[in-house]
Amino acid sequence: IIQSKLLKFSVKSRRWIWDDTSIDILMISDSVVALLTRKLQQLPRDVLEALKVASCFGQISVSTIKMLDLGKLIPGMHKALGQAMKEGILEKAGPIFAFRHDMLQESTYNLIPIDERAPLHRKLATILVQASDVANSVSLCALAVDQINLCKDVERILSPMERILLARASLAAGKHSMTASSYEQARGYFDVGIRLIHDKAWDKQYFLSLELYEMSVTVSLTVGKVENVSSRLDTIFTNAKSFDDALNARVLCTKFLASQARFGEITRETLNVLSTLGEVFPRDNHLAHVTDVLNATKLKLKDVTEETVLCLPPMKDARKLNTMKFMGLLISYGHYTSPNLVPLLCCRMINMTFDDGFCEDSISGLAFLSHVLVQY
């Protein structure tokens, strides 16, 4: 009513005056959204356009605004948002502009024609992902991916190069979310990255594809949502260029099988991996053989002190480190199906530790050996 100048203060009369007839004629909707929409539509064009862009983010930082200015999307966006703040639509905390209420953001976003939303999100995503320092800014990567995630038909609206750039951003954003223990968010980012790359990406973007699939499986196992794990592991095994490239996936596969209590498969698969790595263990382990190996290991450890272990050099050979990792996995699950195999694994891990150096999995070998010596 005030903006329509139907209610105003009369200095001469020293009171508020109004026009009853005009107010009665004025059709004011009961809907709050309709009122907000009317207020927004009365703003200057440059302010409204800047608000539309801001509504795609919810809250937007000054640094992001500068990047969008460089992208020539909304010239003078910072000034326009400052005007919106004076109008009571936005508020500012430090470098962040935010809508005063979710309904204001929703009303502003709804003013963007439906057929213009996907192109706008695409434009915002590509400006952010092509920024000069995007490789060093996880927040930029996340912002870009969040924008493209609002589009349904990314295959149609993005060029092959844009999809690769955004897939890399998805990988970076997902890793950052994992370090922050935001596993569900990380899972979403990795899923977006996989959706962005196409089947032929394994040929042209091999390591990006491999890492996206590995990280997707890792976080899915972490949150216990394993519906896609089997198919993604199969994709890795199908496309891996070498045995070594698939080793991380084989570790993940072992953990997946453990979550399904498929311990027999774990034993078979892990023994096959160890055989390829050069460590062959007999399938049938008789007690006499196990006792002989344990006695030989105890003799080797007879004069070993804590200081001796602490002074061991680090293990550096990649293949031996992988061997230790798989033996460590097998001693965790092998006792379900092959209890006599566990002592042999522990003794081999101890021998490798003293011959080739100490590693993280040496701790598992030492711990399990102490348990084994009590049993045998």
Secondary structure, DSSP 8 states (H G I E B T S, - for coil): -TTTTSEEEETTTTEEEE-HHHHHHS---S-HHHHHHHHHHTS-HHHHHHHHHHHTTSEEEHHHHHHHHHTTSSTTHHHHHHHHHHTTSEEEETTEEEESSHHHHHHHHHTS-HHHHHHHHHHHHHHHHTSTTGGG-HHHHHHHHHHHTT-S-HHHHS-HHHHHHHHHHHHHHHHHHHHTT-HHHHHHHHHHHHHHS-TTHHHHSHHHHHHHHHHHHHHHHHHT--TTHHHHHHHHHHH-SSTGGGHHHHHHHHHHHHHTT-HHHHHHHHHHHHHHTT----SS--HHHHHHHHHHHHHHTTT--HHHHHT--B---HHHHHHHHHHHHHHHHGGGT-TTHHHHHHHHHHHHHHHH-B-HHHHHHHHHHHHHHHH-
